[in-house]
Amino acid sequence: MRIFLLGLVFIGNYAFAHGNLDTKNGACTLMIGKDRGIHLTAYQPSTQEGEVYCQQAPDLVETTIVLDFMEEDSKKLAFSFSIGYMNEDVFEPISALPLDSYRKGSMLLKFTPKVKGRYHGKVLYLDKDGHDTTRDFDFYIGQRHPNSSEPTSTQQIVKWIAIFLVVFGGIYIIYTKRVNREEDEF
């Protein structure tokens, strides 16, 4: 039983691994430089009010992607952000924000996807010396990201089997201790 539980710990870490964006401070983070990051958050308020997404969203409705700067000095640098649909290997531009400094510390881009699939985002920024750096990421709408941290249906089944085994094992241990105690009393 101990070996089984130990195995579940290792499987759990593998099964819920995060996708191609880093997690830092509990948020979805796009690292755009060695010491520079942006929190990425996606919303679909018309159908998923209050839900927050990282690398995928469920519906073909207006989607808002918010990029929040993690470092204060990023507000003084020039950034741009664009997103498009990946039709197989062909990039079809959808929406973009111009190269500008975003003094409020965040960039907000709204777009309405027309088809389910893989979308591609690109963030570009100019550092203090005028050197540009770009960072690309994939975003999925209406389908799961291949490296998604959300469990698949198989992982859900395994989770419920594990919960059942733990609960059943606990009940069995309590029952056998009670039976053994009653036998010792007689």
Contacts in CASP RR format, 6 or more apart in sequence:
PFRMAT RR
TARGET T0000
AUTHOR 0000-0000-0000
METHOD contacts of the structure
MODEL  1
MRIFLLGLVFIGNYAFAHGNLDTKNGACTLMIGKDRGIHLTAYQPSTQEG
EVYCQQAPDLVETTIVLDFMEEDSKKLAFSFSIGYMNEDVFEPISALPLD
SYRKGSMLLKFTPKVKGRYHGKVLYLDKDGHDTTRDFDFYIGQRHPNSSE
PTSTQQIVKWIAIFLVVFGGIYIIYTKRVNREEDEF
1 169 0 8 1.000
4 165 0 8 1.000
5 166 0 8 1.000
8 162 0 8 1.000
11 158 0 8 1.000
15 151 0 8 1.000
15 155 0 8 1.000
15 158 0 8 1.000
16 149 0 8 1.000
16 151 0 8 1.000
16 155 0 8 1.000
17 147 0 8 1.000
17 149 0 8 1.000
18 147 0 8 1.000
18 149 0 8 1.000
19 55 0 8 1.000
19 145 0 8 1.000
19 147 0 8 1.000
19 148 0 8 1.000
19 149 0 8 1.000
20 55 0 8 1.000
20 137 0 8 1.000
20 138 0 8 1.000
20 145 0 8 1.000
20 147 0 8 1.000
21 28 0 8 1.000
21 29 0 8 1.000
21 30 0 8 1.000
21 40 0 8 1.000
21 54 0 8 1.000
21 55 0 8 1.000
21 137 0 8 1.000
22 29 0 8 1.000
22 30 0 8 1.000
22 31 0 8 1.000
23 29 0 8 1.000
24 31 0 8 1.000
24 37 0 8 1.000
24 70 0 8 1.000
27 39 0 8 1.000
27 41 0 8 1.000
28 39 0 8 1.000
28 40 0 8 1.000
28 41 0 8 1.000
28 54 0 8 1.000
28 55 0 8 1.000
29 37 0 8 1.000
29 38 0 8 1.000
29 39 0 8 1.000
29 40 0 8 1.000
29 70 0 8 1.000
30 37 0 8 1.000
30 38 0 8 1.000
30 39 0 8 1.000
30 40 0 8 1.000
30 67 0 8 1.000
30 123 0 8 1.000
30 135 0 8 1.000
30 137 0 8 1.000
31 37 0 8 1.000
31 135 0 8 1.000
32 38 0 8 1.000
32 123 0 8 1.000
32 125 0 8 1.000
32 133 0 8 1.000
32 135 0 8 1.000
33 133 0 8 1.000
33 135 0 8 1.000
35 71 0 8 1.000
36 70 0 8 1.000
36 71 0 8 1.000
36 74 0 8 1.000
36 125 0 8 1.000
37 69 0 8 1.000
37 70 0 8 1.000
37 71 0 8 1.000
37 74 0 8 1.000
38 67 0 8 1.000
38 68 0 8 1.000
38 69 0 8 1.000
38 70 0 8 1.000
38 74 0 8 1.000
38 123 0 8 1.000
39 67 0 8 1.000
39 68 0 8 1.000
39 70 0 8 1.000
40 54 0 8 1.000
40 65 0 8 1.000
40 66 0 8 1.000
40 67 0 8 1.000
40 137 0 8 1.000
41 52 0 8 1.000
41 53 0 8 1.000
41 54 0 8 1.000
41 65 0 8 1.000
41 66 0 8 1.000
41 68 0 8 1.000
42 52 0 8 1.000
42 53 0 8 1.000
42 54 0 8 1.000
42 57 0 8 1.000
42 63 0 8 1.000
42 64 0 8 1.000
42 65 0 8 1.000
42 66 0 8 1.000
42 139 0 8 1.000
43 50 0 8 1.000
43 51 0 8 1.000
43 52 0 8 1.000
43 53 0 8 1.000
43 63 0 8 1.000
43 64 0 8 1.000
43 66 0 8 1.000
44 51 0 8 1.000
44 53 0 8 1.000
44 57 0 8 1.000
44 58 0 8 1.000
44 59 0 8 1.000
44 61 0 8 1.000
44 62 0 8 1.000
44 63 0 8 1.000
44 64 0 8 1.000
45 62 0 8 1.000
45 64 0 8 1.000
46 61 0 8 1.000
46 62 0 8 1.000
47 58 0 8 1.000
47 59 0 8 1.000
47 61 0 8 1.000
48 57 0 8 1.000
48 58 0 8 1.000
48 59 0 8 1.000
54 149 0 8 1.000
55 137 0 8 1.000
55 138 0 8 1.000
55 139 0 8 1.000
55 140 0 8 1.000
55 145 0 8 1.000
55 147 0 8 1.000
55 148 0 8 1.000
56 139 0 8 1.000
56 140 0 8 1.000
56 141 0 8 1.000
56 142 0 8 1.000
56 143 0 8 1.000
56 144 0 8 1.000
56 145 0 8 1.000
56 148 0 8 1.000
57 63 0 8 1.000
57 139 0 8 1.000
57 140 0 8 1.000
57 141 0 8 1.000
57 142 0 8 1.000
58 141 0 8 1.000
58 142 0 8 1.000
59 141 0 8 1.000
59 142 0 8 1.000
60 112 0 8 1.000
60 113 0 8 1.000
60 114 0 8 1.000
60 115 0 8 1.000
60 116 0 8 1.000
60 141 0 8 1.000
60 142 0 8 1.000
61 112 0 8 1.000
62 110 0 8 1.000
62 111 0 8 1.000
62 112 0 8 1.000
63 110 0 8 1.000
63 111 0 8 1.000
63 112 0 8 1.000
63 113 0 8 1.000
63 141 0 8 1.000
64 108 0 8 1.000
64 109 0 8 1.000
64 110 0 8 1.000
65 81 0 8 1.000
65 83 0 8 1.000
65 108 0 8 1.000
65 109 0 8 1.000
65 110 0 8 1.000
65 111 0 8 1.000
65 139 0 8 1.000
66 106 0 8 1.000
66 107 0 8 1.000
66 108 0 8 1.000
66 109 0 8 1.000
67 79 0 8 1.000
67 81 0 8 1.000
67 106 0 8 1.000
67 107 0 8 1.000
67 108 0 8 1.000
67 109 0 8 1.000
67 123 0 8 1.000
68 105 0 8 1.000
68 106 0 8 1.000
69 75 0 8 1.000
69 102 0 8 1.000
69 105 0 8 1.000
69 106 0 8 1.000
74 105 0 8 1.000
74 125 0 8 1.000
75 101 0 8 1.000
75 102 0 8 1.000
75 103 0 8 1.000
75 104 0 8 1.000
75 105 0 8 1.000
76 101 0 8 1.000
77 101 0 8 1.000
77 125 0 8 1.000
77 126 0 8 1.000
77 127 0 8 1.000
77 128 0 8 1.000
78 99 0 8 1.000
78 100 0 8 1.000
78 101 0 8 1.000
78 125 0 8 1.000
78 126 0 8 1.000
79 97 0 8 1.000
79 99 0 8 1.000
79 100 0 8 1.000
79 101 0 8 1.000
79 102 0 8 1.000
79 107 0 8 1.000
79 123 0 8 1.000
79 124 0 8 1.000
79 125 0 8 1.000
79 126 0 8 1.000
80 96 0 8 1.000
80 97 0 8 1.000
80 98 0 8 1.000
80 99 0 8 1.000
80 100 0 8 1.000
80 123 0 8 1.000
80 124 0 8 1.000
80 125 0 8 1.000
81 96 0 8 1.000
81 97 0 8 1.000
81 107 0 8 1.000
81 109 0 8 1.000
81 121 0 8 1.000
81 122 0 8 1.000
81 123 0 8 1.000
81 124 0 8 1.000
82 93 0 8 1.000
82 95 0 8 1.000
82 96 0 8 1.000
82 97 0 8 1.000
82 121 0 8 1.000
82 122 0 8 1.000
83 94 0 8 1.000
83 95 0 8 1.000
83 96 0 8 1.000
83 109 0 8 1.000
83 111 0 8 1.000
83 119 0 8 1.000
83 120 0 8 1.000
83 121 0 8 1.000
83 122 0 8 1.000
83 139 0 8 1.000
84 91 0 8 1.000
84 92 0 8 1.000
84 93 0 8 1.000
84 94 0 8 1.000
84 95 0 8 1.000
84 111 0 8 1.000
84 119 0 8 1.000
84 120 0 8 1.000
84 121 0 8 1.000
85 91 0 8 1.000
85 92 0 8 1.000
85 94 0 8 1.000
85 113 0 8 1.000
85 114 0 8 1.000
85 115 0 8 1.000
85 117 0 8 1.000
85 118 0 8 1.000
85 119 0 8 1.000
85 120 0 8 1.000
86 92 0 8 1.000
86 117 0 8 1.000
86 118 0 8 1.000
86 119 0 8 1.000
86 120 0 8 1.000
86 138 0 8 1.000
91 120 0 8 1.000
94 111 0 8 1.000
94 113 0 8 1.000
94 119 0 8 1.000
95 109 0 8 1.000
95 110 0 8 1.000
95 111 0 8 1.000
96 109 0 8 1.000
97 107 0 8 1.000
97 109 0 8 1.000
99 124 0 8 1.000
99 126 0 8 1.000
113 119 0 8 1.000
113 141 0 8 1.000
116 141 0 8 1.000
116 142 0 8 1.000
116 143 0 8 1.000
117 140 0 8 1.000
117 141 0 8 1.000
117 142 0 8 1.000
117 143 0 8 1.000
118 138 0 8 1.000
118 139 0 8 1.000
118 140 0 8 1.000
119 138 0 8 1.000
119 139 0 8 1.000
119 140 0 8 1.000
119 141 0 8 1.000
120 136 0 8 1.000
120 137 0 8 1.000
120 138 0 8 1.000
120 139 0 8 1.000
121 136 0 8 1.000
121 137 0 8 1.000
121 138 0 8 1.000
121 139 0 8 1.000
122 134 0 8 1.000
122 135 0 8 1.000
122 136 0 8 1.000
123 134 0 8 1.000
123 135 0 8 1.000
123 136 0 8 1.000
123 137 0 8 1.000
124 132 0 8 1.000
124 133 0 8 1.000
124 134 0 8 1.000
125 132 0 8 1.000
125 133 0 8 1.000
126 132 0 8 1.000
127 133 0 8 1.000
138 145 0 8 1.000
139 145 0 8 1.000
144 150 0 8 1.000
144 152 0 8 1.000
151 159 0 8 1.000
END
